[in-house]
Amino acid sequence: MKKQVFKILAKINKAVLPSYTKKRLDLSKATKLQMAIFGWKLYITKNALN
């Protein structure tokens, strides 16, 4: 059940949130909002795969 929720969230993230890896964002120059979005996407993806 938990894994299904994370998979759904991962699909929503992919459709709605920007992809900073495709934009080649330098994480050392990223704003706090960009880092928060990056961290959120990383957390959701990690849990969707486990």
Summary of the structure (lengths in Angstrom):
residues: 50
radius of gyration: 11.6
end to end distance: 12.4
largest distance: 37.3
contacts: 105
relative contact order: 0.21
helix: 72%
strand: 0%
